[in-house]
């Protein structure tokens, strides 16, 4: 446990340092980019660019000095002002977008994991049955098509032709975000179509992974011994089969939770959803270094913590992990 924690801290420091260096190595000047949006493609006044740099609070001084300031501000949760959404602070901008991503991607990630894992385990237990055939064929069909194709088809059929769901945005026009019934109903209505698309596109991967793992586990000697002892089918399927077969899926689930923020870019771009993915897309395009650094840091911390928790879950689900891989 101590080694894992030290590795977590060391990896986090490496990631934080890279997060500091990479934006500063990117070409271009965000102040000049902002000025060019105003004056067009003509010549840019250097004094105007310098004034915008002061206004945005662009980092000055040596790299070592900037790095020390960066670490100090990061510890205090201060990432400066967003260039794209000036003059709002970065954390305020993230605070408005993060709940949308957590609500949509967090819920659908859990649903797809639980649904796909359960269906995969049952398909493996009933291998060769009509359910196994139907589940694998359907999963293979949905996995063949890229997500954006399924999303566009869902928008066209369910949104444009049938008018069952809204096709763009996170809530209705003219509404003000707040904890009231009208807004929450509108937000839920706007989230159904992207959520449905994510579940349809993502369930097949979990199903195939769990099915293949469990088929392998069911062929192990200890499962045959359990069958020879006359244990019940549900005990063998759950305690002997699914409990061990799910271990590789735990790592994948942890990674999907850790990369929740970054993985929402495509989803939110297609549906115009006001979350972290759309925020990151705009930040990269506008060279908004403070906003990019904060979002990348959230992705890094989320991924590291998710993998750390996955290691802990391994110890709970598989006693061999607590004994360093020894079987007895």
C-alpha positions as CSV (number, residue, x, y, z in Angstrom):
1,X,0.0,0.0,0.0
2,X,2.8,2.4,0.9
3,X,4.6,1.7,-2.4
4,X,1.4,2.4,-4.4
5,X,0.9,5.7,-2.6
6,X,4.5,6.8,-3.3
7,X,4.1,5.8,-6.9
8,X,0.9,7.8,-7.0
9,X,2.5,10.9,-5.7
10,X,5.6,10.6,-7.9
11,X,3.4,10.0,-11.0
12,X,1.2,13.0,-10.1
13,X,4.3,15.2,-9.8
14,X,5.5,14.1,-13.2
15,X,2.1,14.8,-14.7
16,X,1.9,18.2,-13.0
17,X,5.3,19.2,-14.4
18,X,4.4,18.1,-17.9
19,X,1.2,20.0,-17.6
20,X,3.3,23.1,-16.9
21,X,5.7,22.6,-19.7
22,X,3.5,21.4,-22.6
23,X,1.3,24.6,-23.0
24,X,4.5,26.8,-22.8
25,X,6.0,24.8,-25.6
26,X,3.1,25.2,-27.9
27,X,3.5,27.8,-30.7
28,X,1.5,31.0,-30.9
29,X,0.5,33.8,-28.6
30,X,-3.0,33.8,-27.1
31,X,-2.9,37.6,-26.7
32,X,-2.1,38.0,-30.4
33,X,-4.8,35.5,-31.3
34,X,-7.3,37.5,-29.3
35,X,-6.2,40.8,-31.0
36,X,-6.5,39.2,-34.5
37,X,-10.1,38.3,-33.8
38,X,-10.8,42.0,-33.5
39,X,-8.6,43.6,-36.1
40,X,-8.7,40.7,-38.7
41,X,-5.8,39.4,-40.7
42,X,-4.0,42.8,-41.1
43,X,-0.9,44.0,-39.2
44,X,-1.1,43.8,-35.4
45,X,0.1,46.6,-33.2
46,X,2.7,45.1,-30.8
47,X,1.7,47.6,-28.1
48,X,-1.8,46.4,-28.3
49,X,-0.7,42.8,-28.0
50,X,1.4,43.7,-25.0
51,X,-1.5,45.5,-23.4
52,X,-3.7,42.4,-23.9
53,X,-0.9,40.2,-22.4
54,X,-0.9,42.3,-19.2
55,X,-4.7,42.2,-19.2
56,X,-4.7,38.4,-19.4
57,X,-1.9,38.0,-16.9
58,X,0.3,36.0,-19.1
59,X,3.3,34.4,-17.2
60,X,6.5,36.4,-17.2
61,X,10.0,35.7,-15.8
62,X,12.2,32.6,-16.0
63,X,10.7,29.2,-16.4
64,X,11.9,28.3,-12.8
65,X,10.1,31.3,-11.4
66,X,6.9,30.5,-13.4
67,X,7.1,26.9,-12.2
68,X,7.3,27.9,-8.5
69,X,4.3,30.3,-9.0
70,X,2.4,27.6,-10.9
71,X,2.9,25.0,-8.0
72,X,1.9,27.6,-5.4
73,X,-1.3,28.6,-7.3
74,X,-2.2,25.0,-8.0
75,X,-2.0,24.1,-4.3
76,X,-4.3,27.0,-3.6
77,X,-6.7,26.0,-6.4
78,X,-6.0,29.2,-8.4
79,X,-5.4,28.8,-12.2
80,X,-5.8,32.4,-13.2
81,X,-8.2,33.9,-15.6
82,X,-9.6,32.1,-18.6
83,X,-8.5,33.7,-21.9
84,X,-11.5,32.4,-23.7
85,X,-14.1,33.4,-21.1
86,X,-12.3,36.5,-19.9
87,X,-12.6,37.9,-17.3
88,X,-14.0,34.9,-15.5
89,X,-11.6,32.8,-13.4
90,X,-10.8,29.3,-14.6
91,X,-12.3,27.5,-11.7
92,X,-15.5,29.4,-12.1
93,X,-15.7,28.4,-15.7
94,X,-15.0,24.7,-14.8
95,X,-17.4,24.8,-12.0
96,X,-20.2,25.7,-14.4
97,X,-19.3,22.9,-16.9
98,X,-18.2,20.1,-14.7
99,X,-21.6,19.2,-13.3
100,X,-23.0,18.6,-16.8
101,X,-20.2,16.2,-17.7
102,X,-20.5,14.3,-14.4
103,X,-24.2,14.0,-14.7
104,X,-24.2,12.7,-18.3
105,X,-20.9,10.8,-18.6
106,X,-20.8,9.6,-15.0
107,X,-24.2,8.1,-15.1
108,X,-23.9,6.6,-18.6
109,X,-20.4,5.1,-17.8
110,X,-21.8,3.3,-14.7
111,X,-24.9,2.2,-16.6
112,X,-22.9,0.8,-19.6
113,X,-20.4,-1.0,-17.3
114,X,-23.1,-2.6,-15.1
115,X,-25.3,-3.5,-18.1
116,X,-22.5,-4.8,-20.3
117,X,-20.8,-6.8,-17.6
118,X,-24.1,-8.4,-16.5
119,X,-25.1,-9.3,-20.0
120,X,-21.6,-10.6,-20.8
121,X,-21.6,-12.8,-17.7
122,X,-25.0,-14.2,-18.4
123,X,-24.1,-14.8,-22.1
124,X,-20.9,-16.7,-21.0
125,X,-22.9,-18.8,-18.5
126,X,-25.4,-19.6,-21.2
127,X,-22.8,-20.0,-23.9
128,X,-24.3,-21.3,-27.2
129,X,-27.9,-20.4,-26.2
130,X,-30.2,-18.1,-28.1
131,X,-29.5,-15.3,-25.6
132,X,-25.7,-15.7,-26.1
133,X,-26.2,-15.5,-29.9
134,X,-28.5,-12.5,-29.8
135,X,-26.4,-10.6,-27.3
136,X,-23.1,-11.1,-29.2
137,X,-24.6,-10.4,-32.6
138,X,-26.3,-7.2,-31.3
139,X,-23.1,-6.1,-29.5
140,X,-21.0,-6.8,-32.6
141,X,-23.4,-4.8,-34.7
142,X,-23.4,-1.7,-32.5
143,X,-19.6,-1.9,-32.0
144,X,-19.0,-1.9,-35.7
145,X,-20.3,1.6,-36.2
146,X,-18.4,4.6,-34.8
147,X,-20.0,6.6,-32.0
148,X,-20.5,9.8,-34.1
149,X,-22.5,7.8,-36.7
150,X,-24.8,6.3,-34.1
151,X,-25.2,9.8,-32.6
152,X,-26.0,11.4,-35.9
153,X,-28.5,8.7,-36.8
154,X,-30.2,9.1,-33.4
155,X,-30.4,12.9,-33.9
156,X,-31.9,12.5,-37.3
157,X,-34.4,9.7,-36.5
158,X,-35.4,10.4,-32.9
159,X,-34.9,14.1,-32.8
160,X,-35.4,15.5,-36.4
161,X,-38.0,13.0,-37.8
162,X,-39.9,11.9,-34.7
163,X,-39.3,15.0,-32.6
164,X,-39.1,12.8,-29.5
165,X,-36.0,14.5,-28.0
166,X,-34.2,17.8,-28.4
167,X,-31.2,17.6,-30.7
168,X,-28.9,20.3,-29.3
169,X,-27.9,21.9,-26.1
170,X,-28.2,21.1,-22.4
171,X,-31.5,22.8,-21.7
172,X,-34.2,24.8,-23.4
173,X,-33.7,28.3,-24.8
174,X,-34.8,31.1,-22.4
175,X,-34.3,29.0,-19.2
176,X,-31.9,30.0,-16.4
177,X,-30.0,27.1,-14.8
178,X,-31.3,26.5,-11.3
179,X,-32.7,23.9,-8.9
180,X,-36.3,24.2,-10.1
181,X,-38.7,21.7,-11.8
182,X,-38.9,23.4,-15.1
183,X,-35.1,23.6,-15.6
184,X,-34.4,20.1,-14.3
185,X,-37.1,18.6,-16.6
186,X,-35.6,20.4,-19.6
187,X,-32.1,19.3,-18.7
188,X,-33.2,15.7,-18.3
189,X,-35.0,15.9,-21.6
190,X,-31.9,17.2,-23.4
191,X,-29.7,14.5,-21.8
192,X,-31.8,11.5,-22.9
193,X,-30.6,11.4,-26.5
194,X,-26.8,11.6,-25.8
195,X,-27.1,9.2,-22.9
196,X,-29.0,6.7,-25.0
197,X,-26.4,7.0,-27.7
198,X,-23.5,6.4,-25.2
199,X,-25.2,3.4,-23.7
200,X,-25.9,1.8,-27.1
201,X,-22.4,2.5,-28.4
202,X,-20.5,1.5,-25.2
203,X,-22.3,-1.5,-23.8
204,X,-21.0,-3.9,-26.4
205,X,-17.3,-3.5,-25.4
206,X,-18.1,-4.4,-21.8
207,X,-20.2,-7.3,-22.9
208,X,-17.5,-8.8,-25.1
209,X,-14.8,-8.3,-22.4
210,X,-16.8,-9.9,-19.6
211,X,-18.0,-12.8,-21.8
212,X,-14.5,-13.7,-23.0
213,X,-13.0,-13.4,-19.5
214,X,-15.8,-15.5,-17.9
215,X,-15.5,-18.2,-20.6
216,X,-11.8,-18.5,-19.8
217,X,-12.5,-18.6,-16.0
218,X,-15.2,-21.2,-16.3
219,X,-12.6,-23.5,-17.9
220,X,-10.4,-23.3,-14.8
221,X,-9.8,-26.4,-12.5
222,X,-11.3,-24.8,-9.5
223,X,-14.6,-24.2,-11.3
224,X,-14.7,-27.9,-12.4
225,X,-14.1,-28.8,-8.8
226,X,-17.0,-26.7,-7.7
227,X,-19.2,-28.4,-10.3
228,X,-18.0,-31.8,-9.0
229,X,-18.9,-30.8,-5.5
230,X,-22.4,-30.2,-6.6
231,X,-22.6,-26.5,-5.8
232,X,-25.5,-24.6,-7.1
233,X,-25.4,-23.0,-10.6
234,X,-25.9,-19.5,-9.3
235,X,-23.0,-20.0,-6.7
236,X,-20.6,-21.2,-9.5
237,X,-21.7,-18.4,-11.9
238,X,-21.4,-15.5,-9.4
239,X,-18.8,-16.6,-6.7
240,X,-16.5,-18.7,-8.9
241,X,-17.1,-17.3,-12.4
242,X,-18.2,-13.6,-12.4
243,X,-16.2,-12.6,-9.4
244,X,-12.9,-13.6,-11.0
245,X,-13.8,-12.7,-14.6
246,X,-14.7,-9.1,-13.6
247,X,-11.2,-8.3,-12.4
248,X,-9.9,-7.1,-15.8
249,X,-13.0,-5.1,-16.3
250,X,-12.4,-3.3,-13.1
251,X,-9.2,-1.7,-14.5
252,X,-11.1,-0.7,-17.7
253,X,-13.9,0.8,-15.6
254,X,-11.4,2.8,-13.5
255,X,-9.7,4.1,-16.6
256,X,-13.1,5.2,-18.1
257,X,-14.0,7.0,-14.9
258,X,-10.6,8.7,-14.7
259,X,-10.8,9.9,-18.3
260,X,-14.4,11.0,-18.0
261,X,-13.6,14.6,-18.6
262,X,-11.4,14.1,-21.6
263,X,-13.6,11.4,-23.1
264,X,-16.6,13.7,-23.3
265,X,-15.2,15.9,-26.2
266,X,-16.8,13.9,-29.0
267,X,-20.1,13.5,-27.2
268,X,-20.5,17.1,-26.3
269,X,-19.3,18.3,-29.7
270,X,-21.9,16.3,-31.5
271,X,-24.8,17.2,-29.2
272,X,-23.7,20.7,-28.3
273,X,-23.7,19.7,-24.7
274,X,-22.3,22.4,-22.3
275,X,-19.8,20.2,-20.5
276,X,-16.0,19.8,-20.0
277,X,-15.4,18.3,-23.4
278,X,-16.8,21.3,-25.2
279,X,-14.9,23.5,-22.8
280,X,-11.6,21.7,-23.6
281,X,-12.2,21.9,-27.3
282,X,-12.6,25.7,-27.1
283,X,-9.6,26.0,-24.8
284,X,-7.3,24.2,-27.3
285,X,-8.6,26.2,-30.2
286,X,-8.1,29.5,-28.3
287,X,-4.8,28.6,-26.8
288,X,-6.3,29.2,-23.4
289,X,-3.4,27.8,-21.3
290,X,-4.8,28.3,-17.8
291,X,-8.0,26.6,-18.8
292,X,-6.2,23.8,-20.5
293,X,-3.8,23.2,-17.6
294,X,-6.7,23.0,-15.1
295,X,-8.7,20.6,-17.3
296,X,-5.6,18.4,-18.0
297,X,-4.9,18.4,-14.3
298,X,-8.4,17.2,-13.5
299,X,-8.0,14.4,-16.1
300,X,-4.6,13.4,-14.6
301,X,-5.7,13.4,-11.0
302,X,-8.9,11.5,-11.9
303,X,-7.1,8.8,-13.8
304,X,-4.5,8.3,-11.1
305,X,-7.0,8.1,-8.3
306,X,-9.2,5.8,-10.3
307,X,-6.3,3.4,-10.9
308,X,-5.4,3.6,-7.2
309,X,-8.9,2.7,-6.2
310,X,-8.9,-0.1,-8.8
311,X,-5.8,-1.6,-7.1
312,X,-7.6,-1.5,-3.8
313,X,-10.6,-3.2,-5.3
314,X,-8.4,-5.9,-6.7
315,X,-7.3,-6.6,-3.2
316,X,-10.9,-7.0,-2.0
317,X,-12.1,-9.1,-4.9
318,X,-9.0,-11.3,-5.3
319,X,-7.2,-12.3,-2.1
320,X,-4.2,-13.4,-4.3
321,X,-3.5,-9.7,-5.0
322,X,-3.0,-9.1,-1.2
323,X,-0.6,-12.0,-1.0
324,X,1.5,-10.8,-4.0
325,X,0.0,-13.2,-6.4
326,X,0.4,-16.4,-4.4
327,X,-2.5,-18.8,-4.5
328,X,-2.2,-20.0,-1.0
